[in-house]
Amino acid sequence: MAGEIHSDQEFKIGHVLFIDIVSYSKLPIEEQRRVVEELSQIVRQTEQFCAAVGTEQLISLPAGDGMALVFLTTVEAAMRCALQIAGKLKTHSELPVRMGIHSGPVSGVVDVNERSNVAGAGINIAQRVMECGNAGHILLSERVADDLEQYRHWRPHLHGLGDCEVKHGKKLSIVNFYNDEIGNPEVPERFRQTREVETTSPFGAKAARIRALIIALLCVAVVAAGGFYFFLHRSRSKTPLSTRQTVPEKSIAVLPFENRSEEKANAYFAEGIQDEILTRLANIADLKVISRMSTQHYKSVPENLPEIARQLGVAHILEGSVQKIGQTVRVNVQLIKAANDSHLWAETFDRKLTDILSVESEVAKAIADQLRAKLTGREEEIIAAKPTDNPAAYDAYLRGLAYTLKAGGATPANSLGAQKYFREAVRLDPKFALGWALLSLADSRGYITAALQPTIALRAEARQAAETAFTLQPNLGEALYAKGYYHYACAKDYDTAVRYMEQSRHLLANSSRIPESLAYIARRRGDWDRSESYFNEAERLDPRNVNLLRQHAASYVALRRFSEALLKLDQVLNITPDDIDTLAQKAGIAQAKGDLQRASALLAPLHPAPDDPSPLGAQAYQAILERQPGQIIPRLQEIMAKPDPAIGYFNSELRFWLGWAQEMSGDHTAAQASWRQARTELESFLKDQPENYSLIGVLALTNIGLGNKSAALALSQRAMTALPVEKDALVGPLPVDIFARVAAQAGEHDRAIDAIQKLLSIPYAGAFPENVPLTPELLRLDPTFDPLRADPRFIKLANSPAPR
C-alpha cells in the first residue's frame, strides 16, 4: 500500500475521494464483480493516481461497491483525480458512479486481519458527502470547496447546494462540482426531496412564505440604502466579496496610474511611478501586495472596484495619476477600502523631477500607516532609500522598467528596449545598483527565452551586471535575485541560483518572481511536484499574471496533463481574450491529441506578426500535419521577403518551415533553395551562439532536408551534448526529440525507435511549436516519421496508450 500509515501514527489530514457504483446491490453477483474490476482499472489508469502512487502519497481502500482514495498531498490532487476518473467514465455509460471529496483527519489502525489500514472522520465524512449525490455527481464538503475557491480556475465550477442531512441527524453543507464536460449539473434527489417537503407541508409552506417576506423586506432595505449611497460615493457597480474567501485586511493592489500628461509618450513615467510605489509596499512583510503583472490589465479608474478586489483577493485598492510638465510632476493618489468603496486617504504631491523619489517613499509610508502595517527598521530603510541621485539616470531606468512591464513579456522588442535604457541608466550613474540588477535580469531573461540572441557576450554582460549590483549593494533584494537568476538562466548552476533566491526572499517579501523562478528551477531539475507547489505560491501573490499562468500551463503540457493545461490557458483568456500566443498554445495541445480539426479552428483566425515566430510555426506545423502545405507557403514567403533583424535566428527557423512546406508540396527546387539559405544564416549565428541547442537543432533538421545525413546526425549529437537530459529535465530531451527526427530521415531506424521510446516515457518541453512533447497521436500524423511506418516497433509505439 503506497504511503502506508502505521497504526501507531498520529492523526494527519487526508484528502479523501470516496467513489461508489450506484445501484450496485441490484446487480447479479457476477456483474458486481465485473463492474468493480472495471472501475478499479479506470481509477488505476488515471494520471493522478499513478503520480501519487509513485511518490507514496496515496492510500487506497476497497469499499465493496467502490473505494476510498486518501491523498496525503493536497486537496487539488483528489479533485484532479476525480476529474480524470469522470473523464474516462464518459465512455463507460454502464458504470453509474458518484463521488464525494472531503479533507479531514485520518489515522492508522490495525484491522481484523491484523493488517495496517486507515480510518477516521476524514473517510467517514467523505462517504457521507458522496451519499448525498446521484450518478455522475462530484460532491464536495464545504471545507474542500473553501480550499478550492482560493484558486480561480476551480471557482466557476463550484455550485452550492445547501445542507444535506446524513446519518445520526447530522447536516453537511454540500457543493456540487461541474463544468460543461464533467459532472452532473442536476440537483441531487435528496436535495429535491427536502425542498419538496419544505414547500408542500403546512409547516414548510409557512416557512417558505416567511422567508419570502423577509427577502422582500431585505430587498427594499437594500434598494433604499443603495439610493442613499449613490449620493455619498461615485457610482461603481457593487459586487460583494465572496462569502467564502478570507481576505487579509492588510492587503492592497495598486492599479495602473493614469497618465495625465499632455505628451502621451510620458506614459512610461506614470507606469514607473506606480511600479516604484508598489515595489516599496511589496518590501513590507506585514502587507499582502499584489504584483503589477496582475493589475496591469485593469483601467486606471475602473467602475467595479469591489469585483476587482475580489478577483485579486485584497481589501484595499490604490488609484493614482501622474502629470509631468517640463521639470515638475504632480502625483495624485487615493487609498480606497474596496468592500464599501470608501476613501481612507488621498493626497496630491507637487514636486520637481529631482524630488520625485521622495514622493514614492511618502506614499508607501502613508499607506503602511493607514493599514497599520508594522515596519521593521530594515523595511523603513528600504522604503526611504533613493536608488540614485541622478534624475537623468532615473528617467532612463523608468523607461527601461516600462519595457519589462509591457504585455507580451520578454519579446525581442521589449527585451531590446529594456536592455537599451538600463544600459543608459548605469552609464549615467555607474553606482546605480538597482539599474545594474535590472540590466542583468533583462539580459538573463533574454538569454534563456532567446528573446535576445543567447550569445556569449550577452551571458558575460548578465554576469558582470549582477556582480556589479551585488558589489555596490550586497543587501539589495533585487541584486541577490539578479545573481540567482543569472545562475539559473545562463550558468545552469541550480544550487547557487536557489541559494541567492532564498536570500532575496527575505528582502522581497511579496515578490511573486521568486517562487515563480523557483518553480522554473524545480522543473528543470525534474522535481515536478515541488515546481507545482511554487507555481501555486506565485499565483496566490500574482493571480492574474498571464505569463505566470502560461508557464504553469506549459508545465502541464510537458507532463502531458493536457486538460489541466487547458484550464490554465482558459484562465489567461479570461484575462486577455483572443491572446494569440495562448490560442496557439491551445492549438498545440489539440495537435498533440490528434485533433487537427480543433487545432485548425483555433489557428485559422490568427494573424501573428512577423516578430512572433511561435504562432507562425504552429500554423506551419498544422499545414504539414494536415499534409496541405500550400496554404502556409505564401505567408512565409511574405515574411521572408522582409525579415525582422530583431528576432535573429528565428527568421532562419521560419525559413526552415518554408522549405519543409515547399518540399511537401512537391517543389523540391524551391525547398532546397530555402534550406540552403537557412543553413547559411544559422551557421553564421552559431559562431556567436555555440551552445544554443535550439539553433543547433534547427540546423540539424535543415541539413537532413538538404540530404546531408552525416552533418545532421553530428549536429544532433552536438545539441544533446550542449544540453544533456541529466542537466535539464524540461528542455534537455528537446535535442533527443530532434535526434529522433533526424535519425528517422537518415535511415537510422534503430536509433530513432530507441529515442522515441525514451521520449514517450518522460515529460519534457517538445522541439516543435508550442513546446508540445511527442505523443502517439503525433507519431501517427507527423510526416517526419514516414520512413518508420512499416516498422512493427514504430506501429506499436504509435498505437500505444497516451503516456502518463
C-alpha positions in Angstrom: 0.0 0.0 0.0 1.5 3.3 -1.1 2.0 5.9 1.6 1.3 3.4 4.3 0.2 4.8 7.7 1.1 2.6 10.6 -1.3 2.1 13.5 0.9 4.0 15.9 0.9 7.1 13.8 -0.9 10.2 15.0 -3.8 11.7 13.1 -3.0 13.6 9.9 -5.1 15.4 7.3 -6.0 13.3 4.3 -7.8 14.5 1.2 -10.3 11.7 0.7 -12.0 10.9 -2.6 -14.8 8.4 -2.0 -16.3 6.6 -5.0 -19.1 4.0 -5.4 -21.3 2.5 -8.1 -25.0 3.5 -7.9 -27.5 0.6 -7.6 -24.6 -1.8 -7.2 -26.6 -4.1 -4.8 -29.3 -4.7 -7.5 -26.7 -6.3 -9.9 -26.2 -10.1 -10.2 -23.1 -11.3 -8.3 -21.1 -11.9 -11.5 -21.9 -8.4 -12.7 -21.0 -6.8 -9.4 -17.5 -8.4 -9.6 -17.1 -7.2 -13.3 -18.1 -3.6 -12.7 -15.9 -3.2 -9.6 -12.9 -4.6 -11.5 -13.7 -2.2 -14.4 -14.0 0.8 -12.2 -10.7 -0.2 -10.4 -8.9 -0.4 -13.7 -10.2 3.1 -14.8 -9.0 4.6 -11.5 -5.6 2.9 -11.7 -5.0 4.3 -15.1 -5.6 8.0 -14.2 -2.5 10.2 -14.2 -3.1 11.5 -10.7 -3.5 8.0 -9.2 -0.2 6.9 -10.9 1.6 10.0 -9.8 0.5 9.7 -6.2 1.3 6.0 -6.0 4.8 6.7 -7.5 5.6 9.2 -4.7 3.9 7.0 -2.0 1.4 9.8 -1.2 -1.8 7.7 -1.7 -3.6 5.2 0.4 -6.4 3.2 -1.5 -9.1 1.3 0.4 -11.7 -1.0 -1.1 -15.3 -0.4 0.0 -17.4 -3.2 -1.5 -19.1 -1.3 -4.3 -16.3 1.3 -4.6 -13.2 2.6 -3.0 -11.7 5.5 -0.9 -8.6 7.2 -2.2 -6.7 9.1 0.6 -4.3 11.7 -0.9 -1.6 12.9 1.5 -0.5 15.9 -0.6 -3.1 18.5 -1.5 -6.9 18.7 -1.9 -6.2 19.5 -5.6 -4.8 16.1 -6.1 -8.1 14.5 -5.0 -10.0 16.9 -7.2 -7.9 16.3 -10.3 -8.2 12.5 -9.8 -12.0 12.9 -9.6 -12.0 14.8 -12.9 -9.7 12.3 -14.6 -12.0 9.4 -13.5 -15.1 11.3 -14.6 -13.5 12.0 -18.0 -12.7 8.3 -18.6 -16.3 7.3 -17.4 -17.8 9.3 -20.2 -17.2 6.3 -22.5 -18.5 3.8 -19.9 -22.2 4.5 -19.6 -22.7 1.1 -18.0 -20.9 2.5 -14.8 -23.1 4.9 -12.9 -20.6 6.3 -10.5 -20.9 9.1 -7.9 -18.0 10.7 -6.0 -17.5 12.7 -2.8 -14.5 14.6 -1.5 -13.6 15.8 2.0 -10.4 16.8 3.8 -10.2 15.6 7.3 -8.2 13.6 9.9 -7.2 10.0 9.1 -5.1 7.7 11.3 -3.5 4.3 11.2 -5.4 1.3 12.6 -4.9 -2.5 12.6 -7.9 -4.3 11.1 -9.4 -7.7 12.0 -6.9 -9.4 9.7 -4.0 -7.7 11.6 -3.1 -5.6 8.6 -2.3 -1.9 8.7 -5.2 0.2 7.5 -6.6 3.8 7.9 -9.8 5.1 9.4 -11.0 8.4 10.7 -13.6 11.2 10.3 -12.0 12.3 7.0 -13.0 9.0 5.4 -16.4 8.8 7.1 -17.5 12.3 6.1 -16.2 11.8 2.5 -18.6 8.8 2.3 -21.5 10.8 3.7 -20.8 13.6 1.2 -20.8 11.1 -1.7 -24.1 9.5 -0.5 -25.9 12.9 -0.9 -25.5 12.5 -4.7 -26.7 10.6 -7.7 -24.8 9.0 -10.6 -22.4 11.5 -12.2 -22.2 13.8 -9.2 -18.9 15.0 -7.8 -19.9 16.5 -4.5 -17.6 18.4 -2.1 -17.8 19.2 1.5 -17.8 22.9 2.4 -14.2 22.6 3.7 -13.0 21.3 0.3 -14.9 24.0 -1.6 -13.4 26.7 0.7 -9.9 25.4 -0.2 -10.6 25.1 -3.9 -12.2 28.5 -4.1 -8.8 30.1 -3.3 -7.8 29.0 -6.9 -9.5 30.9 -9.6 -9.6 28.0 -12.1 -11.8 26.0 -9.8 -14.1 28.8 -8.6 -16.5 29.0 -11.6 -17.4 25.3 -11.3 -18.4 25.3 -7.6 -22.1 25.3 -7.1 -23.5 25.4 -3.6 -26.4 23.1 -2.8 -27.0 23.9 0.8 -27.3 21.4 3.7 -27.9 17.7 3.4 -29.0 15.6 6.4 -26.9 12.4 6.8 -26.6 9.7 9.4 -27.5 10.5 13.0 -29.3 13.7 12.1 -26.0 15.5 11.2 -26.1 18.1 8.4 -23.4 18.7 5.9 -23.0 21.7 3.7 -22.5 20.3 0.2 -21.1 21.9 -3.0 -21.7 20.4 -6.5 -18.7 20.5 -8.9 -19.5 20.5 -12.6 -18.5 22.2 -15.8 -19.5 21.9 -19.5 -17.9 18.5 -19.8 -17.6 16.9 -16.4 -20.0 16.3 -13.5 -23.8 16.3 -13.1 -25.5 19.7 -13.0 -28.8 18.3 -11.8 -29.8 18.9 -8.2 -29.4 15.6 -6.3 -32.5 13.7 -5.5 -32.0 14.1 -1.7 -32.0 17.9 -2.1 -35.1 17.8 -4.3 -36.9 15.7 -1.7 -36.0 18.1 1.1 -37.2 21.1 -0.9 -40.4 19.5 -1.8 -41.1 18.7 1.8 -40.4 22.3 2.8 -42.9 23.7 0.2 -45.7 21.0 0.3 -46.1 20.5 4.1 -48.2 23.1 6.0 -45.1 24.0 8.1 -42.8 24.0 5.1 -45.2 26.3 3.1 -45.5 28.7 6.1 -41.7 28.8 6.4 -41.4 29.5 2.7 -43.8 32.4 3.0 -41.9 33.8 5.9 -38.7 33.5 4.1 -40.2 35.2 1.0 -41.4 38.1 3.2 -38.0 38.5 4.8 -36.3 38.5 1.4 -38.7 41.1 0.1 -38.1 43.4 3.1 -34.4 43.0 2.7 -34.6 43.9 -0.9 -36.5 47.1 -0.1 -33.9 48.0 2.5 -31.0 47.3 0.1 -32.6 49.4 -2.6 -33.1 52.3 -0.2 -29.6 52.1 1.2 -28.3 51.9 -2.4 -30.1 55.2 -3.3 -28.6 57.0 -0.3 -25.1 55.5 -1.0 -25.2 56.8 -4.6 -25.2 60.4 -3.3 -22.3 59.7 -0.9 -19.9 58.0 -3.3 -19.1 57.9 -7.0 -21.1 55.3 -8.9 -19.5 51.9 -9.1 -21.0 48.5 -9.8 -21.2 46.7 -6.5 -20.1 43.1 -6.4 -19.8 41.8 -2.8 -16.7 40.0 -1.8 -17.0 36.2 -1.7 -18.6 35.0 1.5 -16.2 32.1 1.4 -12.9 33.9 0.7 -11.0 35.2 3.6 -9.3 38.5 2.5 -6.5 39.8 4.7 -7.3 43.3 6.0 -3.7 44.4 5.4 -3.8 43.7 1.7 -3.6 46.0 -1.3 -3.4 46.2 -5.1 -2.0 49.2 -6.9 -3.9 49.8 -10.1 -2.2 51.4 -13.2 -1.7 55.1 -12.7 -3.4 57.4 -15.2 -1.1 59.4 -17.4 -2.5 62.9 -17.4 0.5 64.5 -19.2 -0.3 66.2 -22.5 2.5 64.1 -24.1 1.3 60.5 -24.3 4.9 59.4 -24.6 5.2 60.2 -20.9 3.1 57.1 -20.1 6.3 55.3 -19.1 6.7 57.9 -16.3 3.3 57.1 -14.8 4.0 53.3 -15.1 7.3 53.7 -13.4 5.9 55.8 -10.5 3.2 53.2 -9.9 5.7 50.4 -10.0 8.1 52.1 -7.7 5.4 52.7 -5.1 4.2 49.1 -5.4 7.8 47.8 -5.0 8.3 49.8 -1.8 5.0 48.4 -0.5 6.0 44.9 -1.5 9.0 45.1 0.8 6.7 45.2 3.8 6.3 41.7 5.1 3.2 42.6 7.2 1.3 43.5 4.0 -0.1 41.4 1.2 0.7 43.2 -2.0 -0.4 42.0 -5.5 2.1 42.2 -8.3 1.8 44.7 -11.1 1.6 41.9 -13.6 -1.8 41.0 -12.2 -3.1 44.6 -12.0 -1.9 45.9 -15.4 -4.9 44.6 -17.2 -7.3 46.9 -15.3 -8.2 50.5 -16.1 -6.7 53.3 -14.0 -10.1 54.3 -12.6 -12.4 51.3 -13.0 -16.1 51.3 -12.0 -16.2 47.9 -10.4 -13.6 48.1 -7.5 -15.3 45.5 -5.3 -15.2 42.9 -8.1 -11.6 43.7 -8.9 -10.7 43.4 -5.2 -12.5 40.0 -5.1 -10.6 38.8 -8.2 -7.3 39.9 -6.7 -8.1 38.8 -3.1 -7.4 42.2 -1.5 -9.2 44.5 0.9 -7.8 47.8 -0.4 -7.1 49.5 -3.8 -4.7 52.3 -4.5 -5.5 54.5 -7.5 -3.4 57.3 -8.9 -2.5 59.7 -11.7 0.7 61.3 -12.8 1.1 64.6 -14.7 4.5 65.6 -16.0 5.0 69.1 -17.2 8.6 70.1 -18.0 10.6 69.6 -14.8 7.6 69.4 -12.5 5.4 66.4 -11.6 2.0 66.2 -10.0 1.1 62.9 -8.4 -2.4 62.2 -7.1 -3.1 59.1 -5.1 -6.1 57.7 -3.2 -6.5 54.7 -1.0 -9.9 53.0 -1.1 -11.5 50.3 1.0 -12.9 48.1 -1.7 -15.8 46.5 0.2 -17.7 49.7 0.6 -15.8 51.9 -1.9 -14.9 54.4 0.8 -11.8 56.7 0.7 -9.4 56.1 3.5 -6.7 58.6 2.4 -5.9 60.8 -0.5 -3.0 63.2 -1.3 -1.6 65.4 -4.1 2.1 65.8 -4.4 3.7 68.6 -6.5 7.4 68.0 -6.9 10.4 68.9 -9.0 11.7 65.9 -11.1 14.7 65.8 -8.8 12.4 65.2 -5.8 10.1 62.6 -7.2 11.7 59.7 -5.4 10.7 61.2 -2.1 7.0 61.1 -3.2 7.2 57.3 -3.8 8.6 56.9 -0.3 6.0 59.2 1.3 3.1 57.4 -0.4 4.3 54.0 0.7 4.8 55.1 4.3 1.4 56.7 4.4 -0.3 53.6 3.1 1.5 51.4 5.6 0.3 53.8 8.4 -3.3 53.7 7.1 -3.3 49.9 7.0 -1.5 49.7 10.4 1.3 47.6 8.9 4.3 47.0 11.2 7.6 48.0 9.7 10.9 46.7 10.8 13.9 49.1 10.8 15.2 47.4 7.7 11.9 47.9 5.9 11.8 51.6 6.8 15.3 52.0 5.3 14.2 50.3 2.1 11.2 52.5 1.7 13.1 55.7 2.3 16.1 54.8 0.2 16.8 56.6 -3.1 18.3 54.3 -5.7 20.1 57.2 -7.5 20.6 60.9 -7.1 20.9 61.3 -10.9 17.5 62.4 -12.4 18.5 61.5 -16.0 19.7 58.0 -14.9 16.4 57.5 -13.0 14.4 58.6 -16.1 16.3 56.1 -18.3 15.6 53.5 -15.6 11.9 54.2 -15.7 11.9 53.9 -19.5 13.6 50.5 -19.2 11.2 49.4 -16.5 8.3 50.2 -18.7 9.6 47.8 -21.4 9.8 45.0 -18.8 6.2 45.6 -17.8 4.8 45.6 -21.3 2.2 43.0 -22.2 3.7 40.1 -24.1 6.6 39.6 -21.8 10.2 39.0 -23.0 9.6 39.6 -26.7 12.6 40.7 -28.8 11.3 44.3 -29.0 10.6 44.5 -25.2 13.9 42.9 -24.3 15.9 45.2 -26.6 14.1 48.3 -25.3 14.7 47.4 -21.6 18.3 46.5 -22.3 18.9 49.8 -24.1 17.6 52.0 -21.3 19.1 50.1 -18.4 22.5 50.4 -20.1 21.9 54.1 -20.4 20.9 54.4 -16.7 24.1 52.7 -15.4 26.2 54.7 -17.9 24.8 57.9 -16.4 25.2 56.6 -12.8 27.7 53.8 -12.5 26.8 53.4 -8.8 23.1 52.8 -9.6 22.9 49.3 -8.1 19.2 48.8 -8.9 19.8 49.8 -12.5 22.7 47.2 -12.7 20.4 44.5 -11.2 17.6 45.1 -13.7 20.1 45.2 -16.6 21.3 41.7 -15.5 17.7 40.5 -15.3 16.9 41.8 -18.8 20.0 40.1 -20.2 19.4 36.8 -18.4 15.7 36.6 -19.3 16.6 37.4 -22.9 19.2 34.7 -22.8 17.0 31.9 -21.6 14.0 32.8 -23.7 16.1 33.6 -26.8 14.2 36.9 -27.0 17.7 38.4 -27.1 20.1 36.2 -29.1 21.8 34.0 -26.4 25.4 34.9 -27.3 28.5 34.5 -25.2 28.7 38.3 -24.9 25.1 38.6 -23.6 25.8 36.0 -20.9 29.0 37.8 -19.9 27.1 41.1 -19.6 24.4 39.5 -17.4 27.1 38.1 -15.1 29.0 41.3 -14.9 25.9 43.4 -14.2 24.7 41.1 -11.5 28.2 41.1 -9.8 28.3 45.0 -10.0 24.9 45.3 -8.4 25.8 42.9 -5.6 29.2 44.6 -5.0 27.6 48.1 -4.8 24.7 47.0 -2.5 25.0 43.4 -1.2 21.8 43.7 0.8 19.7 44.8 -2.1 17.0 42.2 -2.7 17.0 42.8 -6.5 20.8 42.3 -6.6 20.5 39.0 -4.9 17.6 38.0 -7.1 19.6 39.0 -10.3 22.6 36.9 -9.2 20.2 33.9 -8.6 18.5 34.4 -12.0 21.9 34.6 -13.8 23.0 31.3 -12.2 19.7 29.7 -13.3 19.3 31.1 -16.8 22.8 31.4 -18.0 25.1 29.3 -15.9 22.6 26.5 -15.1 24.1 26.3 -11.6 20.8 25.5 -9.9 22.1 25.1 -6.4 23.7 28.5 -6.4 20.6 30.0 -8.0 18.4 28.7 -5.3 20.7 29.9 -2.6 20.7 33.5 -3.8 16.9 33.5 -4.5 16.2 32.2 -1.0 18.3 35.1 0.4 16.4 37.6 -1.7 13.2 36.2 -0.5 13.7 37.7 3.0 14.2 41.1 1.4 11.4 41.0 -1.2 8.6 39.7 1.0 5.7 40.0 -1.5 7.6 39.2 -4.7 5.9 36.6 -6.9 9.0 36.5 -9.1 10.9 34.4 -6.5 8.5 31.5 -6.2 7.9 31.7 -9.9 11.7 31.4 -10.6 12.0 28.6 -8.0 9.2 26.8 -9.9 11.3 27.1 -13.1 14.4 25.7 -11.4 12.5 22.8 -9.8 11.1 21.6 -13.1 14.5 21.9 -14.8 15.7 19.6 -12.0 12.8 17.2 -12.7 11.1 17.9 -9.4 7.6 18.5 -10.8 5.7 18.3 -7.6 7.8 21.0 -6.0 7.6 23.1 -9.1 3.8 22.8 -8.9 3.9 24.0 -5.3 6.0 27.0 -6.2 3.7 27.9 -9.1 0.7 27.8 -6.7 2.5 30.0 -4.3 3.4 32.5 -7.0 -0.2 32.6 -8.3 -1.5 33.4 -4.8 0.7 36.5 -4.9 0.1 37.3 -8.6 -3.3 35.7 -9.5 -3.7 37.5 -12.9 -0.1 37.3 -14.2 -0.7 35.9 -17.7 2.9 34.9 -18.3 2.9 33.0 -15.0 -0.3 31.2 -15.9 1.0 30.3 -19.3 4.2 28.9 -17.8 2.2 26.9 -15.4 0.2 25.6 -18.3 3.5 24.7 -20.1 4.4 22.5 -17.2 1.2 20.6 -17.5 1.8 20.3 -21.3 5.3 18.9 -20.6 3.7 16.4 -18.2 1.0 15.6 -20.9 -1.7 16.7 -18.4 -3.5 18.4 -21.2 -6.8 19.0 -19.6 -5.2 20.9 -16.7 -3.1 22.9 -19.1 -6.3 23.9 -21.0 -7.9 25.1 -17.7 -4.8 27.3 -17.1 -4.9 28.7 -20.6 -8.6 29.4 -20.3 -7.7 31.5 -17.2 -5.4 33.5 -19.4 -8.1 34.0 -22.0 -10.5 35.2 -19.3 -7.9 38.0 -18.6 -6.7 38.7 -22.1 -9.3 37.4 -24.6 -8.1 36.5 -28.1 -4.4 36.4 -27.0 -2.6 34.9 -30.0 0.1 33.1 -28.1 -2.4 31.5 -25.7 -4.6 30.3 -28.6 -1.6 28.9 -30.4 -0.7 27.0 -27.2 -4.2 25.5 -27.1 -3.8 24.6 -30.8 -0.5 22.8 -29.9 -2.3 20.7 -27.3 -5.0 19.8 -29.9 -2.3 18.7 -32.3 -0.7 16.6 -29.6 -4.1 14.9 -29.0 -4.5 14.3 -32.7 -7.5 16.7 -33.0 -6.4 18.6 -36.1 -9.9 19.9 -36.7 -9.8 21.7 -33.3 -6.3 22.9 -33.9 -7.3 24.3 -37.3 -10.3 26.1 -35.8 -8.0 27.8 -33.2 -5.2 28.7 -35.7 -7.1 29.7 -38.8 -8.3 33.1 -37.5 -4.9 34.1 -36.1 -2.8 36.7 -37.8 0.5 36.7 -35.9 3.0 39.5 -36.6 6.3 38.6 -38.2 8.2 39.1 -34.9 6.0 36.4 -33.2 7.5 33.2 -34.6 5.9 30.7 -32.3 2.3 31.1 -33.6 3.6 31.2 -37.2 5.4 28.0 -36.6 2.3 26.4 -35.1 0.4 27.4 -38.3 3.1 25.9 -40.5 3.2 22.7 -38.5 -0.6 22.5 -38.7 -0.4 22.7 -42.5 2.2 20.0 -42.6 0.3 17.7 -40.2 -2.8 18.1 -42.4 -0.5 17.5 -45.5 -1.8 20.6 -47.1 1.3 22.8 -47.1 0.3 25.1 -49.9 -1.8 27.2 -47.6 1.1 28.4 -45.5 3.7 29.0 -48.2 2.6 32.5 -49.3 2.5 33.8 -45.8 6.0 32.5 -45.0 7.4 33.9 -48.3 5.9 37.3 -47.5 7.7 37.3 -44.1 11.0 36.1 -45.6 10.9 38.9 -48.1 11.5 41.4 -45.3 12.9 39.5 -42.3 12.9 41.3 -38.9 16.5 41.5 -37.7 15.3 41.8 -34.1 14.3 38.1 -34.0 17.7 36.9 -35.1 17.9 33.2 -35.9 14.1 32.8 -35.6 14.0 34.1 -39.2 16.1 31.2 -40.3 13.7 28.8 -38.3 10.8 30.2 -40.3 12.8 29.7 -43.5 13.2 26.1 -42.5 9.4 25.8 -42.2 9.1 27.3 -45.6 11.5 24.7 -47.1 9.6 21.9 -45.4 6.3 23.2 -46.8 7.7 23.6 -50.3 9.2 20.1 -50.2 5.9 18.6 -49.2 4.1 20.5 -51.9 6.4 18.9 -54.5 8.6 21.9 -55.2 11.9 20.3 -54.5 14.0 23.0 -56.1 12.4 25.8 -54.1 12.8 23.8 -50.9 16.5 23.2 -51.5 17.0 26.9 -52.1 15.1 27.8 -48.8 17.1 25.3 -46.8 20.4 26.3 -48.2 19.8 30.0 -47.3 18.6 28.9 -43.8 21.7 26.8 -43.3 24.0 29.7 -44.2 22.2 32.1 -41.8 22.1 29.5 -39.0 25.8 28.8 -39.3 26.6 32.5 -39.1 24.5 32.8 -35.9 26.2 29.6 -34.4 29.6 31.4 -34.3 28.3 33.7 -31.5 25.9 31.2 -30.0 27.9 27.9 -29.9 25.8 26.5 -27.0 22.3 27.4 -28.4 20.9 23.9 -28.5 17.7 25.1 -30.2 19.6 26.8 -33.0 21.8 23.7 -33.4 18.6 21.5 -33.6 17.1 23.6 -36.4 20.4 23.5 -38.3 20.4 19.7 -37.9 16.9 19.4 -39.4 17.9 21.8 -42.2 20.8 19.6 -43.1 18.7 16.5 -43.2 16.4 18.3 -45.5 19.3 19.0 -47.8 20.3 15.3 -47.6 23.5 15.9 -45.6 22.9 12.9 -43.2 26.3 12.9 -41.5 26.2 16.6 -40.7 22.7 16.3 -39.4 23.5 13.4 -37.1 26.6 15.1 -35.9 24.7 18.4 -35.1 22.0 16.4 -33.3 24.7 14.8 -31.1 26.2 18.2 -30.5 22.9 19.5 -29.3 22.5 16.6 -26.9 26.0 17.3 -25.6 25.3 21.0 -25.2 22.2 20.3 -23.0 22.0 16.7 -21.6 18.8 15.4 -20.1 20.6 15.0 -16.8 21.3 18.7 -16.7 17.8 19.9 -17.7 14.7 17.7 -17.3 12.4 20.2 -19.0 14.4 21.1 -22.1 17.2 18.6 -22.1 15.1 16.0 -24.0 14.4 18.5 -26.8 17.7 17.6 -28.6 16.7 13.9 -28.2 13.5 14.8 -30.0 15.4 16.4 -32.8 17.7 13.4 -33.0 14.8 11.0 -33.3 13.5 13.0 -36.3 16.9 13.3 -37.9 17.6 9.5 -37.4 14.3 8.6 -38.9 15.0 10.6 -42.0 18.6 9.4 -42.2 17.6 5.7 -42.2 18.9 5.1 -38.7 15.7 3.3 -37.7 17.0 1.5 -34.6 18.4 4.7 -33.1 15.2 6.6 -34.0 13.0 4.0 -32.3 15.2 4.0 -29.2 14.9 7.8 -29.0 11.1 7.8 -29.4 10.7 5.1 -26.7 12.7 7.3 -24.3 10.8 10.4 -25.2 7.4 8.8 -24.7 8.4 7.7 -21.2 9.4 11.2 -19.8 7.9 14.6 -19.5 9.6 17.4 -21.5 9.1 20.6 -23.5 8.9 19.5 -27.1 11.0 20.5 -30.1 8.3 21.9 -32.3 6.0 24.9 -31.9 4.3 25.4 -28.6 6.8 23.0 -27.0 4.5 20.0 -27.0 6.2 16.7 -26.3 5.8 13.7 -28.6 2.6 11.7 -28.2 1.4 8.5 -30.1 -1.1 10.8 -31.9 1.7 13.0 -33.3 3.7 9.9 -34.3 0.7 8.8 -36.4 0.4 12.3 -38.1 3.9 13.8 -38.4 5.4 13.1 -41.9 8.9 13.3 -40.3 8.3 9.7 -39.2 7.0 8.3 -42.5 10.2 6.3 -43.1 9.3 4.3 -39.9 5.7 3.5 -40.7 6.3 -0.2 -41.8 8.5 -1.0 -38.7 6.4 -3.1 -36.2 8.1 -1.4 -33.3 7.0 2.0 -34.6 3.5 0.8 -35.2 3.3 -0.4 -31.6 4.5 2.9 -30.3 2.2 4.9 -32.5 -0.8 2.9 -31.3 0.2 2.8 -27.6 -1.9 4.5 -24.9 -1.1 8.1 -24.1 2.0 8.3 -21.9 1.4 9.0 -18.2 
